[in-house]
């Protein structure tokens, strides 16, 4: 079985209100790339992935006029994808949903949100003292994680959690001091969300579930200047801090040493510096029972993955489709 996670930059901008793909020469929300070019690139990437299920981060929007499921089904039909059914969870108001595109012949899935005294449901409020002032703060997700119960054709049950944790930029700051205070507050909130997610994971592990956390955690070792203030990243919190661990080899490699080459899953252009920055943001973390099945992880990086590099059509499509690259997990279930 192949599972994938893929953050698609402004996927929503490629559809009209009826969920139809807008295949024209107009500019997409990706700089310098037309809608037709991005759509064709995504078709090439999804066809090459040939995944049984894809956790799509920044999926098309759902609101009073638009529908995530309708848009993704029409995308799958346009490119004759096996993964053609759609599962969504709690709708958010960011125009960036989390959705699972899957093959119904391989998986039966349902949205399975749960809660406990330690971890409320992801569309609710989590109370935690963020700044050690003996006062609990209310934390909520702008993009509630998608919690999935998936059953394979052989009867294996998986608990998938699709997540998009993101520390907001310091919008509204009028000077450097304000920007620093806002950045630290936003980073603190992201870490609280990671603690909330980790508590949910621990509840599932305690119940004997096979767990996979997949998505964009937008955080990791050495990613920003405020990491030293908190001592650990969202990635380390979700992987486990003394409790039952989750495992992702790319995260393990990044955490092992600062001064060695690290895997990357995203590539952004820094306009002021006129260069690209690469980062490890996307993960597929698995519980110990699944890690023992010797699964295989792969980052579909256009320059670092030999097959992607040697296949010009796929290499260019990966660069046109998004500023993130897919991550896949192949596992025998």
DRENLO-48539 format. One record per atom (N, C-alpha, C): residue in one letter; y, z, x. Coordinates in steps of 0.1 Angstrom, whole numbers, plus 5000, padded with zeros to 4 digits. Layout:
! residues N
aYZX ...
***
This chain:
! residues 333
x498850005009 x500050005000 x501250005009 x502249925005 x503549925012 x504649975003 x505350085008 x506550135001 x507750115010 x508850085004 x510050055011 x511250135006 x512250155015 x513550205010 x514550105016 x515550075007 x516549965011 x517850005005 x518950025013 x520250045008 x520949905008 x521349854997 x521949724995 x523349734992 x524249695002 x525649715001 x526249624989 x526849694979 x527449634968 x526549534961 x525349574958 x524349494950 x524949464936 x525649564931 x526249554917 x527149434916 x527849404927 x528849294926 x528249154925 x526949144926 x526249014925 x525748984911 x526049064901 x525649054887 x526849054877 x526648974866 x527648984856 x527249094846 x527949114835 x527649224826 x526349204818 x525849074818 x524549054811 x523349074821 x523749114833 x522649134843 x522249004850 x522948894848 x522648764854 x523248764868 x522448704877 x522948684891 x524148584891 x525248614897 x526348524898 x526248444911 x525548324910 x525248244922 x526348144923 x527448174929 x528548084931 x529148104945 x530148024948 x530748034961 x531848134963 x532048224953 x532948324954 x532548434963 x533548504969 x533248604978 x532548724972 x531548774979 x530848894975 x531649014980 x531249134977 x531949254982 x531649274997 x530749195003 x530549205017 x531449105024 x532149155034 x533149075041 x532648945047 x533248835043 x532948705048 x531748645043 x531148695032 x529848645027 x529948615012 x529648495008 x529748454994 x528548524986 x528748524973 x527748584964 x526448504966 x526548374966 x525348294967 x524548314980 x525348334990 x524748355004 x524048495004 x524648594998 x524048734998 x522848734989 x522948664978 x521748664969 x520548594975 x520848484981 x519748404988 x519148494999 x520048565007 x519548645017 x518648755012 x519048825001 x518248924995 x516948874990 x516948754985 x515648694980 x514648674992 x515248635003 x514348615015 x513848745020 x514648845021 x514248975026 x513249035017 x513449045004 x512449104994 x511149024995 x511248894996 x509948814997 x509148845009 x509948865020 x509248895033 x508649035033 x509349135026 x508849265025 x507549275018 x507349205007 x506149205000 x505649344997 x506649424992 x506349564990 x505749594976 x504949694975 x504449734962 x505549814954 x506449874961 x507549954955 x508649964965 x509849944960 x511049954968 x512050054962 x512350154969 x513450254964 x514750194968 x515450144958 x516750074961 x517850174960 x518550184971 x519750274972 x520950184970 x521950224962 x523050144958 x522650024949 x521750054939 x521249954930 x522349924920 x522249814913 x523349774903 x523649884893 x524849884888 x525349994880 x524749994866 x524750114860 x524450134846 x525650194839 x526150134829 x527250194821 x527250134807 x528350154800 x528250104786 x528149954785 x528449874796 x528349734796 x527249674805 x526849754815 x525849704824 x524549784824 x523449734829 x522249804829 x521449774842 x521149874849 x520349864862 x519049784860 x518249834850 x516949774848 x517049624845 x517949584836 x518049444832 x518449364844 x519349414852 x519849334864 x518649314874 x517949424877 x516849414887 x515749334883 x515449344870 x514349254864 x514649114866 x515949074863 x516348934865 x516348894879 x516648984888 x516648954902 x515148924906 x514249014902 x512849004906 x512248864900 x512648834888 x512248714882 x512748584889 x513948594894 x514548484901 x513848444914 x513248554920 x512548524933 x511048544932 x510548554919 x509048564917 x508448684925 x509048804924 x508548914931 x507448984924 x506449034931 x505449114924 x506049244919 x506849304927 x507549424923 x508649384913 x508349394900 x509249334890 x509649434879 x509049554879 x509349654869 x510349754875 x511149824867 x512149904872 x512150044866 x512250144874 x512350284869 x513750344874 x514450404865 x515750464869 x515650614865 x516550694870 x516650834866 x517950864860 x518650964865 x519951004859 x521050914863 x521750854854 x522750764857 x523950834863 x524650774872 x525850834878 x527050744876 x528150794880 x529450714878 x530050654890 x529150624900 x529650574913 x529450424914 x528850354905 x528550214905 x527450194916 x526750294920 x525650284929 x524450374925 x523550314917 x522450384911 x521350394922 x520350474919 x519050484926 x518050434917 x517250334921 x516250274912 x514950234920 x513850244913 x512550204920 x512150064913 x512049964922 x511449834918 x510049834922 x509049814913 x507649834916 x506749734909 x505549714915 x504549634909 x503649714899 x503749684886 x503049754876 x501449744878 x501049644885 x499549624887 x499049724897 x499949784905 x499549874916 x499950014913 x501050034906 x501550174904 x501850194889 x501550314884 x502150364872 x503150474875 x504350464870 x505350554874 x506050614862 x506650724864 x507550784854 x508550874861 x509750884854 x510750974859 x510351114856 x510251194867 x509651334865 x510451434871 x511651454865 x512551564870 x512051704867 x512051794876 x511651924874 x512652024880 x512452154877 x513352254883 x512552384884 x513252474892 x512652604894 x513852704896 x513652834896 x514752924899 x515452894912 x514652834922 x515252814935 x515952674935 x515552584926 x516152444927 x516252394913 x517552394907 x517752334894 x517452184894 x517452124882 x517251984881 x518351914888 x518151794893 x519151724901 x520351674894 x520351674881 x521551644873 x522351764869 x521951884874 x522652004870 x523452064882 x523652194882 x524552254892 x523752344901 x523952344914 x523252434923 x524352524929 x523952654928 x524952754933 x524552804947 x525452804956 x525152854970 x526452884976 x526452984985 x527653024992 x527852935004 x528852845003 x529052745013 x529752785025 x530652885023 x531552925034 x531553075038 x530353135035 x530153275039 x531253365034 x531653355022 x532753445017 x532253525006 x530853535004 x530253624994 x530553574980 x530953444979 x531253384966 x530353254965 x529653244954 x528853124952 x529653004948 x529452894954 x530052764951 x529152684942 x529752604933 x528952514925 x528852374931 x527652334934 x527452204940 x526752114930 x527151984930 x526451884922 x526251754930 x525351674925 x525151544932 x526051434925 x526751354933 x527451244927 x526351134924 x525251134931 x524151044929 x522951124928 x522551174917 x521351264916 x520051194921 x519351254929 x518051194934 x517151154923 x516351044925 x515450994915 x514051054919 x513551134910 x512251204912 x511151134904 x510151084911 x509150994905 x507751054907 x506951044896 x505551064897 x504850924897 x504150894907 x503550764909 x502050774910 x501250704902 x499850704902 x499350564907 x498550564917 x497950444922 x496750394914 x496350274916 x495150224909 x493950304912 x493850364923 x492650454927 x492750594921 x493950624915 x494150754909 x494850854918 x495250814930 x496050904938 x497450924932 x497951044933 x499251084927 x500251114938 x501351044938 x502451064948 x503651114941 x504351204948 x505751244943 x506751174952 x507451084947 x508551014954 x509851074950 x510751094960 x512051134957 x513051034964 x513750964957 x514750874962 x516050944963 x516750944975 x517951024977 x518950944984 x520250974981 x521350914988 x522351024990 x522251095001 x523251205004 x524351145013 x525551175009 x526751115016 x527851215017 x528451225029 x529651315030 x530851225028 x531651255018 x532751165015 x533851165026 x534551045027 x535651035037 x536751125032 x537651175041 x538751265037 x539851195029 x539551135018 x540551065010 x541651165005 x542951115006 x544051205002 x544651285013 x544051285024 x544551375035 x545851305040 x546851395042 x548151345047 x548451355062 x547551435068 x547751455082 x546351485088 x546351505102 x545051525109 x544351655104 x545151755103 x544651885099 x543951885085 x544651815076 x544151805062 x542851725063 x542851615071 x541651535072 x540451615077 x540751695087 x539651785093 x539151885083 x540051945075 x539552045065 x538751975055 x539151855050 x538451785040 x537051735045 x537051695057 x535851645063 x534851755064 x535251875069 x534351985070 x533852035057 x534752035047 x534352075033 x533351975027 x533551845030 x532551745025 x531251755032 x531351775045 x530051795052 x529251915048 x530052025045 x529352145040 x528652125027 x529352045018 x528752015005 x527451925007 x527451835016 x526351755019 x525151835024 x525451935032 x524352015037 x523752105026 x524652145017 x524152215005 x523252134996 x523552004995 x522751914987 x521351894994 x521451895008 x520151885015 x519252005013 x519952125013 x519152245010 x518552244996 x519352194986 x518852184973 x517652094972 x517751974979 x516651874979 x515451944986 x515652014997 x514552075005 x513852174996 x514552254989 x513952354980 x513052284970 x513452174965 x512652094955 x511352054962 x511552004974 x510351954982 x509352064984 x509852184988 x509052304990 x508252344978 x508852324966 x508252354954 x507052264951 x507252134954 x506152034952 x505052064962 x505452094975 x504352114985 x503552234982 x504252344976 x503552464972 x502552434961 x502852334953 x501952304942 x500852204946 x500752174959 x499752084965 x499951934963 x501251894960 x501551754958 x501651684971 x501451554970 x501751464981 x503151404980 x504051434989 x505451414988 x505951304997 x506851224992 x507551125001 x509051134997 x509851165006 x511351155004 x511851025011 x512550945004 x512950815009 x514350785005 x515050725014 x516450685010 x517450705022 x518650715019 x519750715029 x520350855029 x520050925040 x520651065041 x521951065048 x522450955054 x523750935059 x524151055068 x523151095076 x523451215085 x522351215095 x522551275106 x521551285116 x522051335129 x521251355139 x521651405152 x522751325158 x523851395161 x524951325168 x525751225160 x525651235147 x526251125139 x527751155138 x528251275137 x529651295136 x530151415144 x531451435146 x532051535154 x531951675149 x531451695136 x531451825130 x530051885130 x529051815136 x527751865136 x527551995143 x528352015154 x528252135162 x528652265154 x529452235143 x529952355136 x528852415127 x527852335124 x526852375114 x525452395121 x525252335132 x524052365140 x522852275136 x522852215125 x521752125121 x522252025111 x521551915110 x521951805101 x521151805088 x521551725079 x520851715066 x519451675068 x519251585078 x517951535081 x516951645085 x517451735094 x516651845099 x516351945087 x517251965078 x517052055067 x515951995058 x516051865055 x515051805045 x513651795052 x513651765065 x512351765072 x511651905072 x512352005071 x511852145071 x512252225082 x512752345079 x513252435090 x512452565089 x511152555094 x510252665095 x509252665083 x509552585073 x508652575062 x507652455064 x506852425054 x505952305055 x506752185058 x506452115069 x507252005074 x506951875066 x507951785066 x507851645063 x507851575077 x507451445077 x507351375090 x507951235088 x508751195097 x509251055099 x509351035114 x508650935119 x508650915134 x509950875139 x510750805132 x512150765137 x513050895138 x512950975128 x513751105128 x513251185140 x511951195142 x511351275153 x511851225167 x511851095168 x512351035180 x513851065183 x514651055172 x516051075174 x516351225177 x515551315172 x515751455174 x515251505188 x514351425193 x513651465206 x514651465218 x515551375218 x516451365230 x517751285227 x518851335232 x520051275230 x520351145238 x519851145250 x520251045260 x519150935262 x518450905251 x517450795252 x517750705240 x517350575241 x517550485230 x516850535217 x517650525206 x517150575193 x516950455184 x516050475174 x515950375164 x517150375155 x517450255149 x518650245140 x518250165128 x518950195116 x518650125104 x519850075097 x521050085104 x522250035098 x523249985109 x524149895105 x525049835115 x526349805108 x527449875113 x528749865107 x529749815117 x530649735112 x531749685120 x532949775121 x533349815132 x534449905134 x535749815137 x536549795127 x537649695129 x538649745140 x539049865140 x540049905150 x539549885164 x538249905166 x537649895180 x537049755182 x536949675172 x536449535173 x535049535179 x534149615173 x532749625178 x531949675166 x530649665168 x529649715158 x529149855163 x528849945153 x528250065155 x526950065148 x525850115154 x524550125148 x524150275146 x523450305135 x523050445132 x521750445125 x521050565126 x519850585119 x520250665107 x520150605095 x520550665083 x519450665072 x518450575073 x517450555063 x516150605067 x515450675058 x514150745062 x513150735051 x511850745056 x510750765047 x509950885053 x510151005047 x509551125052 x508351165043 x507251195049 x506051215042 x505451355045 x504751405035 x504051535037 x502851525046 x502451645051 x501351645062 x500151575057 x499751595045 x498451525040 x498551375041 x499751315039 x499951175040 x500051135054 x500651215063 x500751185077 x499451175083 x498451255078 x497051255084 x496351125081 x496851045072 x496250915068 x496650805078 x497450845088 x497850745099 x498650635093 x499650655086 x500550545080 x501350485091 x501850365088 x502650285098 x504050265092 x505050305100 x506450285096 x507050165103 x508050105097 x508649985103 x510149975099 x511049955108 x512449925105 x512549775106 x512949715096 x513149565096 x514549535102 x514649555115 x515949535122 x515949395128 x517049325125 x517049185129 x516949165144 x517449265152 x517449245167 x516349325173 x515949445168 x514949535174 x513549505170 x513249445159 x511949415154 x511549275159 x510549265167 x510149135173 x509949025163 x509249055152 x508948955142 x510248905135 x511149005132 x512448965126 x513248885135 x513248915148 x514048845158 x513548705160 x512248685159 x511648555162 x511648465149 x512048525138 x512148445126 x513548425122 x514248315126 x515648295124 x516048315109 x515348255100 x515748265086 x515748415081 x514748495085 x514748635081 x515748715089 x515948685102 x516948755110 x518348735104 x518748615100 x520048595095 x520148655081 x519048645073 x519048705059 x519348855060 x518648925069 x518849065071 x520349105074 x520949015082 x522349045085 x523349015073 x522948915065 x523848875054 x523648965042 x522449025040 x522049085028 x522749225026 x522849305037 x523349435036 x523749485050 x524549595050 x524849665063 x523749765067 x522749785058 x521549855061 x520349765062 x519249805069 x518049725070 x516949805063 x515949735057 x514849805050 x513949885060 x513349995054 x512350065062 x511150065053 x509950035059 x508750035051 x507750135057 x506850175048 x505650255051 x504450195046 x503450165055 x502150105051 x501150225052 x500450245041 x499550365040 x498350325032 x497150375036 x495950355029 x495750465019 x495850435006 x495650534995 x494450494987 
***
